[in-house]
Amino acid sequence: MISLLILLLERVSFIILIAYIMLNIPAFKNLVFNRKNWKITSGLIIIFSLFAIVSNFFGVEINEGQIVLNEILTEIPESSSLANTRVLTIGISGIIGGPLVGISVGFLSSLVRYTQGGVDPYIYIISSLLIGMISGIYGKKFINKNIFPKPVQGALLGTSVEIIQMLCIVLFSRDLTASLELVKIISVPMIVMNSLGMAIFLSILNLSQQREIEARAIQTQDVLKLTNATLPYFRSGLNEISAEKAAMIIRKFMKVSAVSITNTQRILAHIGTGDDHHKPSFEILTDLSKEVIRSGDIKEAHSHEEIGCNHQNCSLNAAIVIPLKAKSKVLGTLKLYFENKEELTFVERKMAEGLGSIFSTQIELGEVELQSRLLQDAEIKSLQAQVNPHFFFNTINTISALIRIDSEQARFLLLKLSHFFRSNLQGARMNLITIEKELEQVKDYITLEKARFPNCFEVNIELEEELKRQLIPPFLLQILIENAIKHAFDFKNQGNNIDIIVTKKDDIKIEVRDNGQGIPKELLRKLGKETIESKQGTGSALENLNRRLISLFNDNAALKFETSEKGTIVSCILPSSLKGVNE
């Protein structure tokens, strides 16, 4: 019994060693850890069947209670039986692959065992199918959770399936006495070794899976950091400045020999080995990059020749090139270079594929944001262009009437009108201007309106000197003043006043106050939100202004109205640190 135990231990150790080596091979690891695909299932059946068949050939022959040592058992005498590790392999295959894999491996390996001969070989077809089915059913619940049984659970299963094997030998043997004698010799060594082997194998699997999870967690953390660091640069588009910054960050995180980013024609950035000849602004040098741009597929190179760089002293010997796309169109490439071709592994490839997708999404997001900004800007400028042209004819009529009465005054007003519309056109090309510039335009507007309504109103301005350089949207004050002049007063009374007040605390508060007749309640809720029909214009000025404020700064900047029979206050709150985006 001890001798058999030692011989089986050798065979179990050999299987465990091979399994450990194979778990470090990416292709086999992928089979073991991704078990819900029919292609994976087929691969598991093939591999574990080979293991089980080999176990048959390298088993230990038992003849009339004695151990017979042979190197390879292709044929067994009719008086001999076989102690081997086939049950271990079938059990593991069922745990890893489920019932289909377990039964298939059991069937294929038992057919080979049947052809070897020996005492009652048909028994092993029955036992192998039962063991494959039971271990597969047991393993299925772990497959659904994408985990493996614990070593203790594996040891118990190993003990159970070996007991099933022994029972089959006793129940289905033609010679009960001989079968009991055989079981007495082989049961303990086979139960001990197969349960121990299954426990060790599952320990290796669980440890490998844990390392895989930890590695993925670290990779995920690195990818998130890398994504966050490169986001501002890829979102700004593919250009030399953004590409250089992004390439430096990628090389730092990926720890590769060099990183290169190109558009479809030239190198935008190359950081690391080879930067003496892979220079920004140069045309793309490598045939590999040109092929990726042409095909849109990821390409690998594992030699200097495959990279296709014609520079004699280039020390780059491996590369992976990923297309950068937006809306399925190739915009450029990301290239990771290696001086040692062995460094380009399965992990690097998968990492590069994921990063390529992320960076492509960032570029596409940047393009979408750019288009959104351009559309928003076009809308803002369109709204600005709608401001004030309705009063043009009234002003011309006023100037026309003055030409015969006071030609000098008419000339003065004509110059003011010219200056006003010049400022109007300039404002339509900008999103923000200084308060000082806005007030110049407002003063021209007030001069023109006073010519139409002499001695009917006064405008007072309260503004600290330091706030004159504060940026605000163009036409903001002009529209509010225009609205007050048109609607606050009936010009039958004297003492009509409009006050412009600009103050600063945390933000800038702009107020235009009048002492007019107030706003009717039925109109108050509509102001700034919809077009209100007006006999004196289009009725859309306040609505357009409010839409511009919200579009530029969000809802906090929306116009606010306070009104009573003593007058109206129209106000808005703007950020105190604004930067103009002028074109």
DAHU-V936438 format. One record per residue. PSI is psi in radians with two decimals (999 if undefined). Layout:
psi=PSI
psi=PSI
This chain:
psi=-0.73
psi=-0.74
psi=-0.75
psi=-0.67
psi=-0.77
psi=-0.75
psi=-0.72
psi=-0.61
psi=-0.68
psi=-0.78
psi=-0.68
psi=-0.74
psi=-0.71
psi=-0.78
psi=-0.75
psi=-0.72
psi=-0.81
psi=-0.74
psi=-0.72
psi=-0.76
psi=-0.77
psi=-0.54
psi=-0.20
psi=0.05
psi=2.11
psi=-0.70
psi=-0.76
psi=-0.68
psi=-0.68
psi=-0.66
psi=-0.76
psi=-0.66
psi=-0.13
psi=1.55
psi=0.20
psi=0.26
psi=2.43
psi=-0.54
psi=-0.69
psi=-0.75
psi=-0.76
psi=-0.74
psi=-0.72
psi=-0.70
psi=-0.80
psi=-0.85
psi=-0.85
psi=-0.49
psi=-0.71
psi=-0.75
psi=-0.82
psi=-0.67
psi=-0.74
psi=-0.66
psi=-0.63
psi=-0.79
psi=-0.45
psi=0.49
psi=-3.06
psi=2.11
psi=2.34
psi=2.04
psi=1.96
psi=0.78
psi=0.00
psi=2.56
psi=2.25
psi=2.09
psi=2.13
psi=2.63
psi=-0.96
psi=2.20
psi=1.47
psi=-0.46
psi=2.36
psi=2.35
psi=2.66
psi=-0.36
psi=-0.01
psi=2.74
psi=3.11
psi=2.23
psi=2.17
psi=-3.01
psi=0.37
psi=-0.74
psi=-0.67
psi=-0.83
psi=-0.73
psi=-0.76
psi=-0.79
psi=-0.70
psi=-0.67
psi=-0.72
psi=-0.72
psi=-0.74
psi=-0.17
psi=-3.06
psi=-0.78
psi=-0.78
psi=-0.81
psi=-0.84
psi=-0.73
psi=-0.81
psi=-0.73
psi=-0.76
psi=-0.85
psi=-0.76
psi=-0.59
psi=-0.53
psi=-0.77
psi=-0.72
psi=-0.66
psi=-0.70
psi=-0.37
psi=-0.43
psi=-2.66
psi=-2.94
psi=2.14
psi=1.06
psi=-0.34
psi=-0.45
psi=-0.63
psi=-0.34
psi=-0.79
psi=-0.88
psi=-0.68
psi=-0.71
psi=-0.73
psi=-0.78
psi=-0.74
psi=-0.72
psi=-0.82
psi=-0.82
psi=-0.60
psi=-0.76
psi=-0.73
psi=-0.71
psi=-0.40
psi=-0.67
psi=-0.48
psi=-0.58
psi=-0.74
psi=-0.52
psi=-0.04
psi=0.73
psi=3.09
psi=2.70
psi=2.74
psi=2.74
psi=-0.69
psi=-0.73
psi=-0.68
psi=-0.71
psi=-0.73
psi=-0.70
psi=-0.72
psi=-0.72
psi=-0.74
psi=-0.80
psi=-0.54
psi=-0.63
psi=-0.70
psi=-0.73
psi=-0.79
psi=-0.70
psi=-0.70
psi=-0.70
psi=-0.74
psi=-0.76
psi=-0.62
psi=0.07
psi=2.58
psi=-0.31
psi=1.72
psi=-0.74
psi=-0.80
psi=-0.68
psi=-0.68
psi=-0.66
psi=-0.71
psi=-0.79
psi=-0.68
psi=-0.61
psi=-0.75
psi=-0.29
psi=-0.93
psi=-0.89
psi=-0.73
psi=-0.68
psi=-0.81
psi=-0.85
psi=-0.73
psi=-0.66
psi=-0.70
psi=-0.76
psi=-0.71
psi=-0.69
psi=-0.76
psi=-0.77
psi=-0.76
psi=-0.56
psi=-0.77
psi=-0.75
psi=-0.83
psi=-0.71
psi=-0.74
psi=-0.72
psi=-0.69
psi=-0.74
psi=-0.67
psi=-0.76
psi=-0.77
psi=-0.72
psi=-0.72
psi=-0.65
psi=-0.76
psi=-0.76
psi=-0.74
psi=-0.74
psi=-0.76
psi=-0.72
psi=-0.73
psi=-0.73
psi=-0.78
psi=-0.76
psi=-0.79
psi=-0.67
psi=-0.63
psi=-0.25
psi=-0.84
psi=-0.53
psi=-0.81
psi=-0.53
psi=-0.41
psi=-0.02
psi=2.93
psi=1.81
psi=2.98
psi=-0.70
psi=-0.90
psi=-0.66
psi=-0.70
psi=-0.78
psi=-0.79
psi=-0.72
psi=-0.68
psi=-0.73
psi=-0.78
psi=-0.76
psi=-0.66
psi=-0.75
psi=-0.72
psi=-0.36
psi=0.85
psi=2.97
psi=-0.65
psi=2.67
psi=2.33
psi=2.47
psi=2.32
psi=2.82
psi=-2.74
psi=-0.09
psi=-0.63
psi=2.89
psi=2.23
psi=-0.59
psi=2.50
psi=2.01
psi=2.15
psi=-2.74
psi=2.37
psi=0.10
psi=-0.06
psi=-0.37
psi=-0.35
psi=1.45
psi=2.53
psi=2.56
psi=-0.26
psi=2.68
psi=2.69
psi=2.25
psi=-0.61
psi=2.44
psi=-0.55
psi=-0.79
psi=-0.72
psi=-0.66
psi=-0.68
psi=-0.75
psi=-0.65
psi=-0.76
psi=-0.49
psi=0.21
psi=2.69
psi=2.40
psi=2.58
psi=2.63
psi=2.39
psi=0.38
psi=2.83
psi=-0.65
psi=-0.70
psi=-0.56
psi=-0.71
psi=0.46
psi=2.23
psi=-0.02
psi=2.24
psi=-0.66
psi=0.24
psi=2.19
psi=0.19
psi=2.13
psi=-0.03
psi=2.66
psi=2.68
psi=2.27
psi=2.18
psi=2.27
psi=2.46
psi=2.13
psi=2.74
psi=2.14
psi=0.76
psi=0.09
psi=2.27
psi=2.11
psi=-0.32
psi=-2.85
psi=2.68
psi=2.21
psi=2.24
psi=2.12
psi=2.62
psi=2.35
psi=-0.67
psi=2.02
psi=-0.35
psi=-0.31
psi=-0.30
psi=1.62
psi=3.13
psi=-0.69
psi=-0.81
psi=-0.69
psi=-0.86
psi=-0.70
psi=-0.78
psi=-0.70
psi=-0.79
psi=-0.76
psi=-0.68
psi=-0.74
psi=-0.74
psi=-0.81
psi=-0.64
psi=-0.71
psi=-0.70
psi=-0.75
psi=-0.78
psi=-0.69
psi=-0.72
psi=-0.70
psi=-0.69
psi=-0.75
psi=-0.69
psi=-0.82
psi=-0.65
psi=-0.74
psi=-0.73
psi=-0.72
psi=-0.76
psi=-0.75
psi=-0.73
psi=-0.67
psi=-0.75
psi=-0.80
psi=-0.59
psi=-0.73
psi=-0.71
psi=-0.65
psi=-0.32
psi=-0.14
psi=2.27
psi=-0.19
psi=-0.35
psi=-0.44
psi=-0.07
psi=-0.81
psi=-0.66
psi=-0.71
psi=-0.71
psi=-0.72
psi=-0.70
psi=-0.80
psi=-0.71
psi=-0.71
psi=-0.54
psi=-0.34
psi=-0.71
psi=-0.47
psi=-0.85
psi=1.50
psi=-0.58
psi=-0.73
psi=-0.67
psi=-0.71
psi=-0.76
psi=-0.80
psi=-0.61
psi=-0.68
psi=-0.70
psi=-0.72
psi=-0.71
psi=-0.78
psi=-0.68
psi=-0.83
psi=-0.49
psi=-0.78
psi=-0.63
psi=-0.78
psi=-0.69
psi=-0.71
psi=-0.56
psi=-0.29
psi=0.04
psi=2.62
psi=-0.46
psi=2.49
psi=2.94
psi=2.71
psi=-0.64
psi=-0.80
psi=-0.69
psi=-0.69
psi=-0.58
psi=-0.78
psi=-0.69
psi=-0.71
psi=-0.69
psi=-0.75
psi=-0.76
psi=-0.73
psi=-0.78
psi=-0.70
psi=-0.59
psi=-0.51
psi=-0.57
psi=-0.62
psi=1.26
psi=2.40
psi=0.42
psi=-0.38
psi=2.80
psi=2.56
psi=2.18
psi=2.48
psi=2.17
psi=1.88
psi=2.18
psi=2.61
psi=-0.66
psi=-0.29
psi=-0.07
psi=-0.46
psi=0.04
psi=2.43
psi=2.40
psi=2.86
psi=2.46
psi=2.58
psi=0.05
psi=-0.97
psi=-0.68
psi=-0.76
psi=-0.71
psi=-0.67
psi=-0.80
psi=-0.74
psi=-0.68
psi=-0.77
psi=-0.71
psi=-0.70
psi=-0.27
psi=-0.54
psi=2.62
psi=-0.03
psi=0.35
psi=-0.38
psi=2.74
psi=3.00
psi=0.49
psi=2.10
psi=2.50
psi=2.27
psi=2.26
psi=2.08
psi=2.15
psi=2.12
psi=2.81
psi=2.22
psi=-1.81
psi=-0.71
psi=3.12
psi=2.22
psi=2.21
psi=2.22
psi=2.46
psi=2.01
psi=2.54
psi=2.78
psi=0.66
psi=-2.69
psi=0.00
psi=3.06
psi=2.27
psi=2.50
psi=-0.61
psi=-0.35
psi=-0.41
psi=-0.75
psi=-0.30
psi=-0.36
psi=2.27
psi=-0.13
psi=-0.43
psi=2.86
psi=2.29
psi=2.13
psi=2.38
psi=2.41
psi=-0.31
psi=0.18
psi=-2.84
psi=-0.33
psi=0.19
psi=0.02
psi=-0.86
psi=-0.66
psi=-0.80
psi=-0.75
psi=-0.78
psi=-0.70
psi=-0.68
psi=-0.79
psi=-0.80
psi=-0.70
psi=-0.66
psi=-0.67
psi=-0.09
psi=-3.12
psi=-0.40
psi=-0.39
psi=0.02
psi=2.66
psi=2.48
psi=2.43
psi=2.28
psi=2.23
psi=2.67
psi=-3.11
psi=-0.19
psi=-0.07
psi=-3.00
psi=2.50
psi=2.15
psi=2.22
psi=2.85
psi=2.71
psi=2.19
psi=2.63
psi=2.52
psi=-0.30
psi=1.49
psi=2.51
psi=2.27
psi=2.55
psi=1.35
psi=2.60
psi=999
